[in-house]
Amino acid sequence: MAPQVRELRWPADRDAVLSFQYEVYEGNFPGFRVTAEFLREYAQQIKMASRSPYEKLYVLDDNGQVCGFIWMEVRGTMIDPLIGYIKNIYVAPQWRGQGYAQALLHAADEWFMRQGCTKASLDVSVCNEQAINCYRHAGYEVTRYRMEKHY
Ligand SMILES: CC(C)(COP(=O)(O)OP(=O)(O)OC[C@H]1O[C@@H](n2cnc3c(N)ncnc32)[C@H](O)[C@@H]1OP(=O)(O)O)[C@@H](O)C(=O)NCCC(=O)NCCS
């Protein structure tokens, strides 16, 4: 059976979800190193999020093996009283390019809409072409640029 989207189970899914963070953080923030301390804090944040009514975590489950995850949140902004925000998404390399991120993003859309959101948003590094294409494919458009300059 193909991997299925299901709710995160804490702490059973902890180690799999933490193992994904090396690629997520070191790939998207060049120069950043994932440390044991970082993972400890991250685990704490996920634990809190799994109990929060404003956050939701789903995983991709391949016959008992976790091979992907998505973390989302509903929040208010200056313009939107309630907006969905994708905090993190990951699909294991062997499952990429087969639409599993789309399945996770679709599950996020459904959860956001159930919470009353009329819009979803996310941030992505300009170097992460795979993720940018994936988000465009799911209907996301660029609405802001974040600009930096080096001294
Ligand atoms: C980004 C990520 C979640 C995409 O997962 P995925 O399951 O491969 O995505 P999908 O199969 O649903 O891809 C859908 C679209 O994404 C794009 N895409 C997927 N793989 C791609 C690749 N290797 N190169 C370029 N675009 C790609 C394509 O537009 C694709 O649509 P298509 O099938 O019409 O070509 C996955 O690459 C990943 O986990 N990356 C590491 C973690 C990460 O960087 N997360 C994002 C943090 S912002």
Ligand as a Chemical Component Dictionary entry (heavy atoms), coordinates in Angstrom:
data_LIG
# 
_chem_comp.id                   LIG 
_chem_comp.type                 NON-POLYMER 
_chem_comp.pdbx_formal_charge   0 
_chem_comp.three_letter_code    LIG 
# 
loop_
_chem_comp_atom.comp_id 
_chem_comp_atom.atom_id 
_chem_comp_atom.alt_atom_id 
_chem_comp_atom.type_symbol 
_chem_comp_atom.charge 
_chem_comp_atom.model_Cartn_x 
_chem_comp_atom.model_Cartn_y 
_chem_comp_atom.model_Cartn_z 
_chem_comp_atom.pdbx_ordinal 
LIG C1  C1  C 0 10.072 19.938 -1.111  1  
LIG C2  C2  C 0 9.625  18.502 -0.958  2  
LIG C3  C3  C 0 8.748  18.381 0.292   3  
LIG C4  C4  C 0 8.808  18.096 -2.198  4  
LIG O1  O1  O 0 8.322  16.769 -1.983  5  
LIG P1  P1  P 0 7.821  15.834 -3.194  6  
LIG O2  O2  O 0 6.981  14.753 -2.601  7  
LIG O3  O3  O 0 8.952  15.461 -4.052  8  
LIG O4  O4  O 0 6.894  16.813 -4.011  9  
LIG P2  P2  P 0 5.790  16.358 -5.065  10 
LIG O5  O5  O 0 6.102  15.012 -5.636  11 
LIG O6  O6  O 0 4.456  16.512 -4.429  12 
LIG O7  O7  O 0 6.132  17.382 -6.176  13 
LIG C5  C5  C 0 5.224  18.160 -6.791  14 
LIG C6  C6  C 0 5.964  19.186 -7.626  15 
LIG O8  O8  O 0 7.157  19.613 -7.000  16 
LIG C7  C7  C 0 8.165  19.861 -7.966  17 
LIG N1  N1  N 0 9.283  18.938 -7.788  18 
LIG C8  C8  C 0 9.292  17.728 -7.175  19 
LIG N2  N2  N 0 10.519 17.190 -7.225  20 
LIG C9  C9  C 0 11.290 18.061 -7.908  21 
LIG C10 C10 C 0 12.663 18.072 -8.286  22 
LIG N3  N3  N 0 13.483 17.069 -7.983  23 
LIG N4  N4  N 0 13.128 19.152 -8.973  24 
LIG C11 C11 C 0 12.312 20.179 -9.289  25 
LIG N5  N5  N 0 10.996 20.216 -8.954  26 
LIG C12 C12 C 0 10.501 19.179 -8.268  27 
LIG C13 C13 C 0 7.520  19.672 -9.305  28 
LIG O9  O9  O 0 6.956  20.902 -9.712  29 
LIG C14 C14 C 0 6.434  18.705 -8.968  30 
LIG O10 O10 O 0 5.393  18.786 -9.873  31 
LIG P3  P3  P 0 5.393  17.875 -11.205 32 
LIG O11 O11 O 0 5.187  16.469 -10.717 33 
LIG O12 O12 O 0 4.255  18.428 -11.984 34 
LIG O13 O13 O 0 6.732  18.073 -11.861 35 
LIG C15 C15 C 0 10.850 17.532 -0.849  36 
LIG O14 O14 O 0 11.691 17.777 -1.936  37 
LIG C16 C16 C 0 11.628 17.672 0.439   38 
LIG O15 O15 O 0 11.280 17.074 1.458   39 
LIG N6  N6  N 0 12.737 18.464 0.450   40 
LIG C17 C17 C 0 13.600 18.578 1.636   41 
LIG C18 C18 C 0 12.920 19.352 2.757   42 
LIG C19 C19 C 0 12.593 20.768 2.343   43 
LIG O16 O16 O 0 13.400 21.467 1.763   44 
LIG N7  N7  N 0 11.367 21.190 2.695   45 
LIG C20 C20 C 0 10.869 22.511 2.332   46 
LIG C21 C21 C 0 11.132 23.478 3.428   47 
LIG S1  S1  S 0 10.589 25.105 2.945   48 
# 
loop_
_chem_comp_bond.comp_id 
_chem_comp_bond.atom_id_1 
_chem_comp_bond.atom_id_2 
_chem_comp_bond.value_order 
_chem_comp_bond.pdbx_ordinal 
LIG C1  C2  SING 1  
LIG C2  C3  SING 2  
LIG C2  C4  SING 3  
LIG C2  C15 SING 4  
LIG C4  O1  SING 5  
LIG O1  P1  SING 6  
LIG P1  O2  DOUB 7  
LIG P1  O3  SING 8  
LIG P1  O4  SING 9  
LIG O4  P2  SING 10 
LIG P2  O5  DOUB 11 
LIG P2  O6  SING 12 
LIG P2  O7  SING 13 
LIG O7  C5  SING 14 
LIG C5  C6  SING 15 
LIG C6  O8  SING 16 
LIG C6  C14 SING 17 
LIG O8  C7  SING 18 
LIG C7  N1  SING 19 
LIG C7  C13 SING 20 
LIG N1  C8  SING 21 
LIG N1  C12 SING 22 
LIG C8  N2  DOUB 23 
LIG N2  C9  SING 24 
LIG C9  C10 SING 25 
LIG C9  C12 DOUB 26 
LIG C10 N3  SING 27 
LIG C10 N4  DOUB 28 
LIG N4  C11 SING 29 
LIG C11 N5  DOUB 30 
LIG N5  C12 SING 31 
LIG C13 O9  SING 32 
LIG C13 C14 SING 33 
LIG C14 O10 SING 34 
LIG O10 P3  SING 35 
LIG P3  O11 DOUB 36 
LIG P3  O12 SING 37 
LIG P3  O13 SING 38 
LIG C15 O14 SING 39 
LIG C15 C16 SING 40 
LIG C16 O15 DOUB 41 
LIG C16 N6  SING 42 
LIG N6  C17 SING 43 
LIG C17 C18 SING 44 
LIG C18 C19 SING 45 
LIG C19 O16 DOUB 46 
LIG C19 N7  SING 47 
LIG N7  C20 SING 48 
LIG C20 C21 SING 49 
LIG C21 S1  SING 50 
# 
